[in-house]
Amino acid sequence: MRILLLFFLCIWIVGFLLPGISSINNSLFDFLLVKIYSTVCHQESAKCISIGNSSMLVCARCAGIYFGALISGLTTLIFSVHSISRRVLILALIPLAIDVLFTFTGIYTYSQRLAFITGLSFGGILYLVIISEFENLFSKKLFIINE
């Protein structure tokens, strides 16, 4: 289960990195990628991290969330993770929410670095919650089947 989820996460990450790491210049392909990632991110160019002459197809915060999930996913291949409380997820969401609120209200200006870091911590915890929920769900189903 962990490997399968990690595999799909890697494909997703490569997809939003493609404009910066690939020399493929296909208008239809580019259009489709932009449309796919626009369903999960606003894609404001000023908030997207640039790679060479291209920008990622997600903003710095979303990229942080996905890379945080990737780091957690790789970590769970080595270390076992037991149930993660949803309260921890809320605690990880607080810095991200404060950053969004302070930027939106003009208390401070947007920082790609801060957005990426708050996304990174939230994404890492989010992945752990998701994987623990999946594993709890499947272990309960297997327990019921084996009875």
Protein Blocks (a to p, Z undefined) as FASTA:
>chain_A
ZZmmmmmmmmmmmmmmmmmmpcbdcfklmmmmmmmmmmmogkiaklpccehjbccfbdfk
lmmmmmmmmmmmmmmmmpccddddfklmmmmmmmmmmmmmmmmnomaccdfklmmmmmmm
mmmmmmmmmmmmmmmmmmmmmmmmmZZ
